[in-house]
Structure formats: structure tokens, C-alpha cells
Amino acid sequence: MKAIINVTNIFPETALEKLAALGEVRANDSGVPPTRDELKKMAGESAAMITYLSDKIDREIIAAGSDLKIIANYAAGYNNIDIEFAKERGVWATNTPGILHETTADLTWALLLGAARQIVPADRFTRENKFKGWGAKLFLGGDVHGKTLGVIGCGEIGRAVARRASGFDMKILYHQRNRLPLDVEKSLRAGFVSLQRLLEESDFISLHTPLTEETRYMIGAEQFAMMKQTAYVINTGRGKVMDDAALVEALKAGRIAGAALDVYENEPELTPGMTELDNLILAPHIGSGSVETRDRMALHVVENVAAALSGKTPPSPAGGAPGGR
């Protein structure tokens, strides 16, 4: 009997073809995330589940998988999965690290530049046929070159963002729990500082820290009050690292100049007031959204699934081996 492989959402065709060689593929191609009951049913019939960050894979869902060998997240993150319980049950949980950081850094810079130069409202203004000629005060934004970039969380994505800043002759500050090796700091031209100093001195603040109990809501009303009135905040990391309601209030009150988000506190729901703000760019969680990167991620998922179904260690186990292996 073929192993059943459930894919919870739309998945690249190239990877689906390769999955078909590993078992019977049941793919949700509706574009609508499965309900909790549907996830539980999938777990109950699957040897492998390919999941997304929007799928909350908790203890009850994992426990339903009597034949489940792997939960393969189609993402670099995995905070949607109860990793410890999966390990207890002898189920591999995997992710796709080391693939999407450059592409997400590209999007971060697109959002940073777009926010600084008011690209979205300027585009809307032009499409609405309101542009009647050059104006000395028409959509005046802020310069990016020569300014200070503050990176919160200098992992793969944060470092990729910092590297791009050299082309804009920016001063780079970073903050995280542990300091980077000195040779890495030197290559990035980045200075390790406290969170308060980063918030006080940065013109652009980019969030890339993972979501942990320590980082949950690390940016809120108190932190916005520390920032320059001319500062911009960009979040392409994790939604719950920032208090979105406090951001809306800071933008409305003019305590900061602008912001751009690709992730949200209660994704996919937006915080009330967001859509009314012209100084806020809203993107639909497309950090890794290039054809090349999404295909590479999907093929890596297939590698993880193939290894687990054959009794081998997957290339990218999240949180270590299950069941004492």
C-alpha cells in the first residue's frame, strides 16, 4: 500500500511530480487553508504531511497521526508546530532553512524603499489621474543613502539585509541576544548595540528576529516612543514580534514617519485602522515569493519527506530527532 502524503495548500507542480514517486499525493489546491478538523483528518490518514505556517499543528492533530512519520513545513519557520510533542511521538518535523533569506532580504529592501519614498500612495495618485505635472512638494519622502539601518535579529535574513545596506552607504547597527563573531561584524560593517540605542539612533528599523517568548511583542508603544519621529519600521519577520495596534497609533500620531509590513500579529487579519493609513505599506506575506525560491523550498520539502519515509534522517530536522533517535 502506498504511503499517503497530504499537502495542505497549493504546492509547485515540479515538486508534486516528485512527491508522486514517493506515495499517493492528496493535495489541497483550493488556496484556502484547511480547517482544524480537516488537518486532524489529514494527520489520521497520512504518513507525511506537508504544512504551511498558517497550519497550526498542535498536540491533538499530531496525536491523530497513528502512521504519521513527518510533518514537513514549507517554510523556514516552524513555530506553527508543537515540535516537542512531535518528537515525543516519534514524528519528524522539518523546515526549509538556508533557501529564502536572499529573496526575503530583497523584499525587505523593496518595502524599505517604498515606504521611504511613498511609492504606493504616489502610484495610486498617478493611476487616479491626479498627476498634473511636477510639484516641489509632491510626495516628499526621506533619503535612504547615508542613513542608519537598525537590524533586529541578525541571522541569515538580517545579515542579507545588512549586506545590501553597504550599497546605500548606510551605518549599520544590530541587536540580538548574542553578539556575532567579530569577523562577521567587520564584513557587515555592523555595530552591536542595545535595543534602546538601536531604536533611538536608527532611521530604518528592520525586524528579523524569530518568535520566542523573549521576542514576543518586543516592539510596542514604549519602543515606538524611543524612535525618531522620522524613523521607518519594516517587519518581514514574525507578526507577533510587534504590537500592531501600537504601530497604528504611532503612525496616526506621527510618532514615526512610516512602516511596511509583510507579516501581521493576527495574520491574515489586519489590525483595525491599518488600511486607512497612507504611511503604511501592507504586503500579503510574500517574503520568499519568487518563483525560483519557492521551487527550491518545495524541492527541499520533497527531500525531507523522501528521507523520513525511507527511515533516514531528513536534511532539515527542526528541533532535533524524534523519539530519542
C-alpha positions as YAML, in Angstrom:
chain: A
units: angstrom
residues:
- id: 1
  name: MET
  ca: [0.00, 0.00, 0.00]
- id: 2
  name: LYS
  ca: [1.32, 3.41, -0.98]
- id: 3
  name: ALA
  ca: [2.16, 5.95, 1.69]
- id: 4
  name: ILE
  ca: [-0.36, 8.80, 1.79]
- id: 5
  name: ILE
  ca: [1.17, 12.28, 1.51]
- id: 6
  name: ASN
  ca: [-1.19, 15.16, 2.29]
- id: 7
  name: VAL
  ca: [-0.29, 18.66, 1.09]
- id: 8
  name: THR
  ca: [-2.33, 21.25, 2.96]
- id: 9
  name: ASN
  ca: [-2.20, 24.02, 0.36]
- id: 10
  name: ILE
  ca: [-1.08, 24.93, -3.17]
- id: 11
  name: PHE
  ca: [2.33, 23.42, -3.96]
- id: 12
  name: PRO
  ca: [4.62, 23.83, -7.02]
- id: 13
  name: GLU
  ca: [3.91, 21.34, -9.80]
- id: 14
  name: THR
  ca: [7.58, 20.36, -10.16]
- id: 15
  name: ALA
  ca: [7.65, 19.19, -6.56]
- id: 16
  name: LEU
  ca: [4.24, 17.47, -6.77]
- id: 17
  name: GLU
  ca: [5.56, 15.32, -9.60]
- id: 18
  name: LYS
  ca: [8.49, 14.21, -7.47]
- id: 19
  name: LEU
  ca: [6.22, 13.52, -4.49]
- id: 20
  name: ALA
  ca: [4.10, 11.21, -6.67]
- id: 21
  name: ALA
  ca: [7.06, 8.84, -6.87]
- id: 22
  name: LEU
  ca: [7.04, 8.56, -3.05]
- id: 23
  name: GLY
  ca: [3.38, 7.76, -2.46]
- id: 24
  name: GLU
  ca: [-0.23, 8.75, -3.03]
- id: 25
  name: VAL
  ca: [-0.40, 12.55, -3.05]
- id: 26
  name: ARG
  ca: [-3.54, 14.27, -1.82]
- id: 27
  name: ALA
  ca: [-3.15, 17.99, -2.42]
- id: 28
  name: ASN
  ca: [-5.41, 20.84, -1.36]
- id: 29
  name: ASP
  ca: [-5.27, 23.12, -4.39]
- id: 30
  name: SER
  ca: [-8.13, 25.39, -3.33]
- id: 31
  name: GLY
  ca: [-5.86, 28.09, -1.93]
- id: 32
  name: VAL
  ca: [-7.93, 28.03, 1.27]
- id: 33
  name: PRO
  ca: [-6.10, 26.76, 4.38]
- id: 34
  name: PRO
  ca: [-7.67, 23.61, 5.83]
- id: 35
  name: THR
  ca: [-9.78, 23.83, 8.97]
- id: 36
  name: ARG
  ca: [-8.65, 22.26, 12.23]
- id: 37
  name: ASP
  ca: [-10.93, 19.27, 11.64]
- id: 38
  name: GLU
  ca: [-9.53, 18.84, 8.14]
- id: 39
  name: LEU
  ca: [-5.96, 18.95, 9.47]
- id: 40
  name: LYS
  ca: [-6.85, 16.31, 12.04]
- id: 41
  name: LYS
  ca: [-8.33, 14.10, 9.32]
- id: 42
  name: MET
  ca: [-5.22, 14.57, 7.16]
- id: 43
  name: ALA
  ca: [-2.97, 13.60, 10.07]
- id: 44
  name: GLY
  ca: [-5.05, 10.49, 10.71]
- id: 45
  name: GLU
  ca: [-4.60, 9.16, 7.19]
- id: 46
  name: SER
  ca: [-1.08, 10.39, 6.38]
- id: 47
  name: ALA
  ca: [2.43, 9.01, 6.51]
- id: 48
  name: ALA
  ca: [3.62, 12.51, 5.60]
- id: 49
  name: MET
  ca: [2.02, 15.96, 5.88]
- id: 50
  name: ILE
  ca: [3.35, 18.99, 4.04]
- id: 51
  name: THR
  ca: [2.25, 22.01, 6.04]
- id: 52
  name: TYR
  ca: [2.36, 25.80, 5.97]
- id: 53
  name: LEU
  ca: [2.89, 28.44, 8.66]
- id: 54
  name: SER
  ca: [-0.86, 29.07, 8.59]
- id: 55
  name: ASP
  ca: [-1.48, 25.46, 9.69]
- id: 56
  name: LYS
  ca: [-1.50, 25.17, 13.49]
- id: 57
  name: ILE
  ca: [-0.24, 21.64, 14.12]
- id: 58
  name: ASP
  ca: [-0.84, 21.08, 17.82]
- id: 59
  name: ARG
  ca: [-0.77, 18.03, 20.11]
- id: 60
  name: GLU
  ca: [-4.25, 16.84, 19.23]
- id: 61
  name: ILE
  ca: [-3.60, 16.94, 15.49]
- id: 62
  name: ILE
  ca: [-0.24, 15.19, 15.83]
- id: 63
  name: ALA
  ca: [-1.76, 12.54, 18.12]
- id: 64
  name: ALA
  ca: [-4.32, 11.73, 15.41]
- id: 65
  name: GLY
  ca: [-1.50, 10.58, 13.13]
- id: 66
  name: SER
  ca: [-1.06, 6.91, 14.04]
- id: 67
  name: ASP
  ca: [1.05, 6.32, 10.92]
- id: 68
  name: LEU
  ca: [2.49, 9.83, 10.68]
- id: 69
  name: LYS
  ca: [6.26, 9.88, 10.12]
- id: 70
  name: ILE
  ca: [6.91, 13.51, 9.14]
- id: 71
  name: ILE
  ca: [5.41, 16.99, 9.25]
- id: 72
  name: ALA
  ca: [7.33, 18.85, 6.57]
- id: 73
  name: ASN
  ca: [6.84, 22.60, 6.85]
- id: 74
  name: TYR
  ca: [7.02, 24.52, 3.57]
- id: 75
  name: ALA
  ca: [8.75, 27.41, 5.33]
- id: 76
  name: ALA
  ca: [11.93, 28.38, 7.13]
- id: 77
  name: GLY
  ca: [9.96, 28.88, 10.36]
- id: 78
  name: TYR
  ca: [8.20, 26.17, 12.34]
- id: 79
  name: ASN
  ca: [6.54, 27.90, 15.30]
- id: 80
  name: ASN
  ca: [3.19, 26.59, 13.97]
- id: 81
  name: ILE
  ca: [4.15, 23.04, 15.00]
- id: 82
  name: ASP
  ca: [4.32, 21.59, 18.52]
- id: 83
  name: ILE
  ca: [7.89, 20.40, 17.98]
- id: 84
  name: GLU
  ca: [8.38, 18.79, 21.39]
- id: 85
  name: PHE
  ca: [5.20, 16.73, 21.16]
- id: 86
  name: ALA
  ca: [6.10, 15.62, 17.63]
- id: 87
  name: LYS
  ca: [9.44, 14.39, 18.97]
- id: 88
  name: GLU
  ca: [7.69, 12.53, 21.79]
- id: 89
  name: ARG
  ca: [5.50, 10.80, 19.23]
- id: 90
  name: GLY
  ca: [8.48, 9.84, 17.07]
- id: 91
  name: VAL
  ca: [7.40, 12.16, 14.24]
- id: 92
  name: TRP
  ca: [9.94, 14.20, 12.30]
- id: 93
  name: ALA
  ca: [9.23, 17.92, 11.93]
- id: 94
  name: THR
  ca: [11.25, 19.67, 9.23]
- id: 95
  name: ASN
  ca: [11.61, 23.09, 7.62]
- id: 96
  name: THR
  ca: [13.41, 24.73, 4.69]
- id: 97
  name: PRO
  ca: [16.34, 26.74, 6.10]
- id: 98
  name: GLY
  ca: [19.10, 28.43, 4.12]
- id: 99
  name: ILE
  ca: [16.98, 28.96, 1.00]
- id: 100
  name: LEU
  ca: [14.75, 32.01, 1.29]
- id: 101
  name: HIS
  ca: [16.96, 34.56, 3.07]
- id: 102
  name: GLU
  ca: [18.23, 36.42, 0.00]
- id: 103
  name: THR
  ca: [14.77, 36.65, -1.55]
- id: 104
  name: THR
  ca: [13.25, 37.87, 1.72]
- id: 105
  name: ALA
  ca: [16.03, 40.44, 2.01]
- id: 106
  name: ASP
  ca: [15.12, 41.67, -1.49]
- id: 107
  name: LEU
  ca: [11.53, 42.18, -0.41]
- id: 108
  name: THR
  ca: [12.64, 43.90, 2.80]
- id: 109
  name: TRP
  ca: [14.53, 46.44, 0.74]
- id: 110
  name: ALA
  ca: [11.60, 46.88, -1.65]
- id: 111
  name: LEU
  ca: [9.38, 47.70, 1.34]
- id: 112
  name: LEU
  ca: [12.02, 49.95, 2.93]
- id: 113
  name: LEU
  ca: [12.49, 51.98, -0.24]
- id: 114
  name: GLY
  ca: [8.77, 52.01, -0.96]
- id: 115
  name: ALA
  ca: [7.98, 53.35, 2.50]
- id: 116
  name: ALA
  ca: [10.72, 55.97, 2.44]
- id: 117
  name: ARG
  ca: [9.74, 57.32, -0.97]
- id: 118
  name: GLN
  ca: [5.94, 56.94, -0.66]
- id: 119
  name: ILE
  ca: [5.79, 54.71, -3.72]
- id: 120
  name: VAL
  ca: [2.36, 53.17, -3.03]
- id: 121
  name: PRO
  ca: [0.40, 56.41, -2.46]
- id: 122
  name: ALA
  ca: [2.29, 58.03, -5.35]
- id: 123
  name: ASP
  ca: [1.32, 55.13, -7.62]
- id: 124
  name: ARG
  ca: [-2.32, 55.41, -6.53]
- id: 125
  name: PHE
  ca: [-2.26, 59.19, -7.08]
- id: 126
  name: THR
  ca: [-0.94, 58.73, -10.60]
- id: 127
  name: ARG
  ca: [-3.39, 55.94, -11.51]
- id: 128
  name: GLU
  ca: [-6.26, 58.14, -10.37]
- id: 129
  name: ASN
  ca: [-5.17, 60.75, -12.94]
- id: 130
  name: LYS
  ca: [-4.33, 63.31, -10.28]
- id: 131
  name: PHE
  ca: [-0.81, 63.92, -11.58]
- id: 132
  name: LYS
  ca: [-0.86, 67.28, -13.38]
- id: 133
  name: GLY
  ca: [2.88, 67.92, -13.52]
- id: 134
  name: TRP
  ca: [5.99, 68.18, -11.37]
- id: 135
  name: GLY
  ca: [5.45, 69.70, -7.95]
- id: 136
  name: ALA
  ca: [8.07, 70.94, -5.50]
- id: 137
  name: LYS
  ca: [6.29, 69.32, -2.55]
- id: 138
  name: LEU
  ca: [4.71, 66.36, -4.32]
- id: 139
  name: PHE
  ca: [5.15, 63.14, -2.27]
- id: 140
  name: LEU
  ca: [8.28, 64.22, -0.47]
- id: 141
  name: GLY
  ca: [9.84, 61.19, 1.18]
- id: 142
  name: GLY
  ca: [13.03, 60.59, 3.11]
- id: 143
  name: ASP
  ca: [16.51, 59.78, 1.86]
- id: 144
  name: VAL
  ca: [17.86, 56.27, 2.37]
- id: 145
  name: HIS
  ca: [21.50, 56.75, 1.41]
- id: 146
  name: GLY
  ca: [23.79, 57.77, 4.23]
- id: 147
  name: LYS
  ca: [21.22, 56.99, 6.94]
- id: 148
  name: THR
  ca: [21.35, 54.47, 9.80]
- id: 149
  name: LEU
  ca: [19.84, 51.00, 9.45]
- id: 150
  name: GLY
  ca: [18.96, 49.07, 12.62]
- id: 151
  name: VAL
  ca: [18.61, 45.31, 12.19]
- id: 152
  name: ILE
  ca: [16.86, 43.42, 14.99]
- id: 153
  name: GLY
  ca: [17.82, 39.76, 14.61]
- id: 154
  name: CYS
  ca: [20.96, 39.31, 12.54]
- id: 155
  name: GLY
  ca: [20.50, 35.74, 11.34]
- id: 156
  name: GLU
  ca: [20.59, 34.74, 7.69]
- id: 157
  name: ILE
  ca: [17.91, 37.21, 6.60]
- id: 158
  name: GLY
  ca: [19.10, 40.04, 8.83]
- id: 159
  name: ARG
  ca: [22.64, 39.67, 7.53]
- id: 160
  name: ALA
  ca: [21.44, 39.61, 3.92]
- id: 161
  name: VAL
  ca: [19.54, 42.85, 4.59]
- id: 162
  name: ALA
  ca: [22.61, 44.41, 6.22]
- id: 163
  name: ARG
  ca: [24.86, 43.46, 3.28]
- id: 164
  name: ARG
  ca: [22.60, 45.34, 0.89]
- id: 165
  name: ALA
  ca: [22.89, 48.48, 3.03]
- id: 166
  name: SER
  ca: [26.54, 48.93, 2.02]
- id: 167
  name: GLY
  ca: [25.36, 49.97, -1.44]
- id: 168
  name: PHE
  ca: [23.50, 52.86, 0.19]
- id: 169
  name: ASP
  ca: [26.49, 53.90, 2.30]
- id: 170
  name: MET
  ca: [24.49, 53.36, 5.47]
- id: 171
  name: LYS
  ca: [25.63, 52.99, 9.06]
- id: 172
  name: ILE
  ca: [24.50, 49.59, 10.32]
- id: 173
  name: LEU
  ca: [23.50, 48.75, 13.89]
- id: 174
  name: TYR
  ca: [22.20, 45.38, 15.03]
- id: 175
  name: HIS
  ca: [20.72, 43.86, 18.14]
- id: 176
  name: GLN
  ca: [20.08, 40.26, 19.18]
- id: 177
  name: ARG
  ca: [20.64, 38.02, 22.17]
- id: 178
  name: ASN
  ca: [24.20, 37.02, 21.27]
- id: 179
  name: ARG
  ca: [26.85, 39.10, 19.56]
- id: 180
  name: LEU
  ca: [28.12, 37.96, 16.14]
- id: 181
  name: PRO
  ca: [31.75, 36.89, 15.70]
- id: 182
  name: LEU
  ca: [33.96, 39.92, 15.16]
- id: 183
  name: ASP
  ca: [34.93, 38.86, 11.64]
- id: 184
  name: VAL
  ca: [31.23, 38.70, 10.68]
- id: 185
  name: GLU
  ca: [30.62, 42.14, 12.20]
- id: 186
  name: LYS
  ca: [33.55, 43.51, 10.24]
- id: 187
  name: SER
  ca: [32.34, 42.01, 6.95]
- id: 188
  name: LEU
  ca: [28.90, 43.56, 7.52]
- id: 189
  name: ARG
  ca: [30.31, 46.84, 8.86]
- id: 190
  name: ALA
  ca: [27.76, 46.42, 11.65]
- id: 191
  name: GLY
  ca: [27.88, 47.52, 15.27]
- id: 192
  name: PHE
  ca: [26.36, 45.51, 18.13]
- id: 193
  name: VAL
  ca: [24.22, 47.75, 20.36]
- id: 194
  name: SER
  ca: [21.45, 47.59, 22.94]
- id: 195
  name: LEU
  ca: [17.86, 47.56, 21.71]
- id: 196
  name: GLN
  ca: [17.27, 51.00, 23.17]
- id: 197
  name: ARG
  ca: [20.25, 52.53, 21.39]
- id: 198
  name: LEU
  ca: [19.23, 50.91, 18.10]
- id: 199
  name: LEU
  ca: [15.71, 52.31, 18.42]
- id: 200
  name: GLU
  ca: [16.94, 55.78, 19.34]
- id: 201
  name: GLU
  ca: [19.56, 56.11, 16.59]
- id: 202
  name: SER
  ca: [18.16, 54.23, 13.58]
- id: 203
  name: ASP
  ca: [16.40, 55.87, 10.66]
- id: 204
  name: PHE
  ca: [15.18, 52.49, 9.40]
- id: 205
  name: ILE
  ca: [14.42, 49.56, 11.73]
- id: 206
  name: SER
  ca: [14.08, 46.11, 10.18]
- id: 207
  name: LEU
  ca: [12.71, 43.16, 12.20]
- id: 208
  name: HIS
  ca: [14.09, 39.67, 11.56]
- id: 209
  name: THR
  ca: [14.13, 38.01, 14.96]
- id: 210
  name: PRO
  ca: [12.47, 34.61, 15.43]
- id: 211
  name: LEU
  ca: [9.32, 34.47, 17.53]
- id: 212
  name: THR
  ca: [10.09, 33.27, 21.06]
- id: 213
  name: GLU
  ca: [8.71, 34.12, 24.48]
- id: 214
  name: GLU
  ca: [11.59, 36.57, 24.78]
- id: 215
  name: THR
  ca: [10.84, 38.36, 21.50]
- id: 216
  name: ARG
  ca: [7.02, 38.27, 21.61]
- id: 217
  name: TYR
  ca: [5.80, 41.90, 21.46]
- id: 218
  name: MET
  ca: [9.31, 43.24, 21.90]
- id: 219
  name: ILE
  ca: [8.23, 46.28, 19.86]
- id: 220
  name: GLY
  ca: [5.28, 48.14, 21.37]
- id: 221
  name: ALA
  ca: [4.20, 51.60, 22.46]
- id: 222
  name: GLU
  ca: [7.23, 52.06, 24.73]
- id: 223
  name: GLN
  ca: [9.63, 51.21, 21.91]
- id: 224
  name: PHE
  ca: [7.86, 53.41, 19.34]
- id: 225
  name: ALA
  ca: [8.25, 56.31, 21.79]
- id: 226
  name: MET
  ca: [12.03, 55.77, 21.70]
- id: 227
  name: MET
  ca: [12.26, 56.05, 17.91]
- id: 228
  name: LYS
  ca: [12.99, 59.14, 15.85]
- id: 229
  name: GLN
  ca: [9.93, 60.93, 14.52]
- id: 230
  name: THR
  ca: [11.46, 60.42, 11.06]
- id: 231
  name: ALA
  ca: [12.01, 56.65, 11.53]
- id: 232
  name: TYR
  ca: [10.52, 53.84, 9.43]
- id: 233
  name: VAL
  ca: [9.81, 50.30, 10.69]
- id: 234
  name: ILE
  ca: [9.83, 47.26, 8.39]
- id: 235
  name: ASN
  ca: [8.64, 43.83, 9.55]
- id: 236
  name: THR
  ca: [9.27, 40.83, 7.30]
- id: 237
  name: GLY
  ca: [9.99, 38.55, 10.27]
- id: 238
  name: ARG
  ca: [7.20, 37.37, 12.56]
- id: 239
  name: GLY
  ca: [3.95, 39.24, 13.20]
- id: 240
  name: LYS
  ca: [3.75, 38.82, 16.97]
- id: 241
  name: VAL
  ca: [7.17, 40.38, 17.48]
- id: 242
  name: MET
  ca: [5.36, 43.71, 17.19]
- id: 243
  name: ASP
  ca: [2.19, 45.14, 18.73]
- id: 244
  name: ASP
  ca: [0.29, 46.12, 15.59]
- id: 245
  name: ALA
  ca: [-2.26, 48.24, 17.46]
- id: 246
  name: ALA
  ca: [0.58, 50.26, 18.99]
- id: 247
  name: LEU
  ca: [2.06, 50.67, 15.49]
- id: 248
  name: VAL
  ca: [-1.23, 52.03, 14.15]
- id: 249
  name: GLU
  ca: [-1.39, 54.55, 16.99]
- id: 250
  name: ALA
  ca: [2.25, 55.59, 16.44]
- id: 251
  name: LEU
  ca: [1.61, 56.16, 12.74]
- id: 252
  name: LYS
  ca: [-1.63, 58.05, 13.32]
- id: 253
  name: ALA
  ca: [0.02, 60.30, 15.90]
- id: 254
  name: GLY
  ca: [3.06, 60.95, 13.72]
- id: 255
  name: ARG
  ca: [5.42, 59.49, 16.34]
- id: 256
  name: ILE
  ca: [7.21, 57.70, 13.46]
- id: 257
  name: ALA
  ca: [7.24, 58.52, 9.75]
- id: 258
  name: GLY
  ca: [6.10, 55.24, 8.28]
- id: 259
  name: ALA
  ca: [6.13, 51.46, 8.24]
- id: 260
  name: ALA
  ca: [5.88, 48.47, 5.92]
- id: 261
  name: LEU
  ca: [4.65, 45.01, 6.87]
- id: 262
  name: ASP
  ca: [4.72, 41.60, 5.25]
- id: 263
  name: VAL
  ca: [3.58, 39.78, 8.41]
- id: 264
  name: TYR
  ca: [0.87, 40.55, 10.95]
- id: 265
  name: GLU
  ca: [0.07, 39.99, 14.59]
- id: 266
  name: ASN
  ca: [-3.15, 38.04, 13.87]
- id: 267
  name: GLU
  ca: [-2.44, 37.03, 10.28]
- id: 268
  name: PRO
  ca: [-4.29, 37.05, 7.96]
- id: 269
  name: GLU
  ca: [-6.48, 39.52, 9.85]
- id: 270
  name: LEU
  ca: [-5.38, 43.14, 9.80]
- id: 271
  name: THR
  ca: [-5.47, 45.35, 12.86]
- id: 272
  name: PRO
  ca: [-8.27, 47.99, 12.66]
- id: 273
  name: GLY
  ca: [-7.03, 51.26, 11.22]
- id: 274
  name: MET
  ca: [-4.26, 49.79, 9.09]
- id: 275
  name: THR
  ca: [-5.97, 50.15, 5.73]
- id: 276
  name: GLU
  ca: [-6.69, 53.83, 6.37]
- id: 277
  name: LEU
  ca: [-3.03, 54.82, 6.69]
- id: 278
  name: ASP
  ca: [-1.13, 56.19, 3.70]
- id: 279
  name: ASN
  ca: [2.17, 55.90, 5.58]
- id: 280
  name: LEU
  ca: [1.84, 52.11, 5.94]
- id: 281
  name: ILE
  ca: [2.61, 49.56, 3.20]
- id: 282
  name: LEU
  ca: [0.79, 46.21, 3.53]
- id: 283
  name: ALA
  ca: [2.06, 43.10, 1.71]
- id: 284
  name: PRO
  ca: [0.44, 39.62, 1.88]
- id: 285
  name: HIS
  ca: [3.34, 37.61, 3.41]
- id: 286
  name: ILE
  ca: [5.36, 37.30, 0.19]
- id: 287
  name: GLY
  ca: [8.88, 37.47, 1.64]
- id: 288
  name: SER
  ca: [10.01, 34.28, -0.09]
- id: 289
  name: GLY
  ca: [7.72, 34.89, -3.06]
- id: 290
  name: SER
  ca: [9.89, 34.41, -6.10]
- id: 291
  name: VAL
  ca: [9.36, 31.52, -8.50]
- id: 292
  name: GLU
  ca: [12.93, 30.32, -8.08]
- id: 293
  name: THR
  ca: [12.95, 30.39, -4.30]
- id: 294
  name: ARG
  ca: [9.52, 28.80, -3.82]
- id: 295
  name: ASP
  ca: [10.54, 25.97, -6.18]
- id: 296
  name: ARG
  ca: [13.79, 25.40, -4.28]
- id: 297
  name: MET
  ca: [11.89, 25.35, -0.98]
- id: 298
  name: ALA
  ca: [9.39, 22.83, -2.35]
- id: 299
  name: LEU
  ca: [12.10, 20.53, -3.68]
- id: 300
  name: HIS
  ca: [13.79, 20.64, -0.28]
- id: 301
  name: VAL
  ca: [10.48, 19.62, 1.31]
- id: 302
  name: VAL
  ca: [10.44, 16.62, -1.02]
- id: 303
  name: GLU
  ca: [13.95, 15.68, 0.12]
- id: 304
  name: ASN
  ca: [12.82, 15.81, 3.75]
- id: 305
  name: VAL
  ca: [9.77, 13.66, 3.04]
- id: 306
  name: ALA
  ca: [11.73, 11.12, 0.98]
- id: 307
  name: ALA
  ca: [14.27, 10.66, 3.76]
- id: 308
  name: ALA
  ca: [11.66, 10.23, 6.50]
- id: 309
  name: LEU
  ca: [9.58, 7.75, 4.52]
- id: 310
  name: SER
  ca: [12.67, 5.64, 3.85]
- id: 311
  name: GLY
  ca: [13.66, 5.60, 7.51]
- id: 312
  name: LYS
  ca: [16.52, 8.05, 7.17]
- id: 313
  name: THR
  ca: [17.24, 11.36, 8.89]
- id: 314
  name: PRO
  ca: [15.79, 14.27, 6.89]
- id: 315
  name: PRO
  ca: [18.21, 17.00, 5.77]
- id: 316
  name: SER
  ca: [16.49, 19.70, 7.86]
- id: 317
  name: PRO
  ca: [15.06, 18.43, 11.15]
- id: 318
  name: ALA
  ca: [13.51, 21.21, 13.22]
- id: 319
  name: GLY
  ca: [14.35, 20.91, 16.89]
- id: 320
  name: GLY
  ca: [16.29, 17.66, 16.69]
- id: 321
  name: ALA
  ca: [15.49, 14.00, 16.17]
- id: 322
  name: PRO
  ca: [12.22, 12.50, 17.46]
- id: 323
  name: GLY
  ca: [11.74, 9.59, 19.81]
- id: 324
  name: GLY
  ca: [15.33, 9.56, 21.11]
- id: 325
  name: ARG
  ca: [16.78, 8.73, 17.69]
...
